[in-house]
């Protein structure tokens, strides 16, 4: 018997059953002398002259289809296809006539499945084919197909095996490279990955269900706001249920109605001040108006109806008006143009209502020009790159602290000029103006102006020389969601994975600006370091 990838000697007694009379691999029914030196079996056989004749095969499988010999040229020596190197076609549950189960391909697959304990000895013996160019009917390979599915699920990692080994595909490649001594380890790894994926999928489903429930509750809440009745009894009930509550807290609750039911907000404020009908709380409408505008975001103010804006402005404009109210009135952007929302009293037309630079503007910005520190608020393309970079950092043992992602243009304006004025990089009078930010940079005294600006620098936590040598930009990548400010820490040396899957060892450097090895890793993910701004990374290095 000639040497093959798998020796038939392993089968013991089963071998004898396989080579029974009439089997296409046996020559008991053939007269070898009639064929000179042609051997159509998978065994080395002895010819009439006593010499061993190795297997020889026809090029066209149809000549040997079904084990029948047709038009054989005596003495022709045609080598077989070497399936142990590359399959000639697909194997297993083939789908078309062209995807044939060649016997020599099937034979190699069965050997490998048997070696990896995917195909039992019994099923191996019952379905084992020869190494000819014959076509094996699919109905004769049911256990082999079952073993292929098992291999695909347990080793390849498919959730459902299709029972077909595609020529040159993933199943064939793994079948060639997986050895008996490693198969159990591979199976454990696959099972572990599947368990992790199953847990992740379950977590995602739970999160989706939770989000769906949240959206449903939000929809119900909004419908409740929209459908809130405006009649006297409904307004009275709202006020009665809030007796003893602070005006600021009631105003905050009324902010929820903005854009959904502005008329209800007006009705409640008027209800509190109409002593003939509602004598429950003695207060004035301008307090409510101030707290509503003060606690509203810019987006909420934009969603206010013209009627509500005018009412809130008039409420604050009645009687004595404080500087704080003047600022909130400015946010409503009302004047007397076209007899609509725009309103300016002639006695206040030239009045300076600006607020001097200082701690006040830090608090104002934190309420009305908020920074985001969420990666999800970044531009989608840059968000993906940053997420991958941060994941690589954290997987290597580094700690990442995100300080800022997307920034308000108003906040960028305040950052830029307070930084420059506090460090003497420009005169207070050089600062430009920005609509909606009524700040006075020039206090009339240069030292007082620099002091007020420095309070803002400290309050905002801005990086100054030597950590940052440039002023925060007025057109920062932060505004478009293409930049992130973050601090990165680790101890000693870490080994971090670049985007091309190569690993780089990097020593910790207190100056992120000078850690060029870290910059190189970041750039592989599409994240670029600003060389003079310690925490700043962006899509283009600016």
ABEGO torsion letter per residue (X at the ends): XBBBABBAAAAEAAAAAAABBGBAABAAABBAAAAEABBABABBBBBAAGBBBBBBBBABAAAABGGBBBGBBBGBBBBBBBAAABBABBBEBBABAABBBBAAAAAAAAAAAAAAGABBAAAAAAABBBABABBBBAAAAAAAAAAAAAAAAAAAGBABBAGBBBBGBAAAAAAAABBAAAAAAAAAAAAAAAAAAAAAAAAAAAAAAAAAAAAAAAAAAAAAAAABBABAAAAAAAAAAABGBBAAAAAAAAAAABGABAAAAAAAAAAAABAAABAABBBBAAAAAAAAAAABBAAAAAABBAAAAAAAAAAAABEBBBAAAAAAAAAAGBBABGGBABBBBAAAAABBABBBBEAAAAAAAAAABBBBABAAABBAAAAAAAAAAAAAAAAAGBBBBBABBBBBAAAAAAAAAAAAAAAGABBAAABBBBBGBBBBABAGBAAAAAAAAAAAAAAAGBBBOAABABBBBAABAAAAGABBBBBBBBBEBBBBBBAAGBBBBBBBBABAAABAAAAAAAAAAGBBBBAABAABBBAAGX
